[in-house]
Amino acid sequence: MIKARGYLLGYRVVVLNHEEARRLYSTGFYGKPLGIPKPKNSNFDAPLELDLVEALYLVEKGLLEVYNTEGRIVTAEELARVGREAVEDFDMLYKVYRELRESGYVVRSGLKFGSDFAVYEKGPGIDHAPYLVEVIGYRERVDPAELVRAGRLSHSVRKKLIIAAVDEKTGKTTYIMLKWTKL
């Protein structure tokens, strides 16, 4: 497959070529077509905006080549460095994103649900995301009130909350699914 060409603009990567944008989106629902809030399919004529986590994954998979504003190729290492500048806990977020993608899930931003990721089994427009994923450090203290808030929110939108606890020393991720129940 021919690599798509993206441009690093601030803390985003934009694929300007509409054909390449459609191809990336149809490959795994990567990015967001600019000006199209909820694309029904990959039949759009618009540039594609990728966040840094998605862009790094696509670079590592050999599907995307990223250029800076001077026209120089941005390496995966440089893109990760930009990600660390822009996003707190970028490495942990990327690790969980990559693990979920490699397990066959479609991973999208969970921002509108107050979580790190919304995870689909098939993809947006095909099914609803059954899971919300919150990424934390394995030894990070969790505020019980925040846990209840996240659990109630995920339940109110009919999704299961998964805490992805990343042990930075061992590199292991533990996934804990929380389901709301009445006692």
C-alpha positions, 0 to 999 in steps of 0.5 A: 500500500502506498503511504499517505502523506501528512503534514505536522501542523502544531499538534495535529497531522493533516492529510491534504490529499482527499484520496489518501484521506479516504483510504486511511479512513476506510482502512480503520476509521483513522482520523476525522474528515475536516468539516464532516462531523459524523461521516457515514462512510469513506465517500468524502472529499475533505482533508483528514485530521489525525491526532498525534497518537493515531499519526504515530501508529500509522507511521509505525505501520508504514501507512503514513509519512509525516512532513514538517512545514519545511517539507522534511520527513518527521520520524516516528521518534520525532513525532513521539517527542512532539506527542510528549510535549503536547499530551500528558502521559503520551507514552502510556496513551500510545501503548494502550492505543496500539494494544487495542488496535493490534487486538482488532478494535477501532479506537477513537477519542473518548473526549466527548464521553470524558474518557481517553478512548471510545472503543468500537468492535466494528467502527463508528457508523457501524456499531456503537462503541461498547467501551470507554477506556481510561488510561492510568499509571499502575501505581497511580492513586485513583480518587473514588469519587472520580471512579464513581463519576466515570462509572456513572457517566459510562453507564448513562451512555450505555458503555462499559468502563475499562481502566487500562493501568500501565506499569511503566517499569514492566511495560505490562497493561492490566485492563479492568472492566467496571460495570454499574450495578444496583445493590 
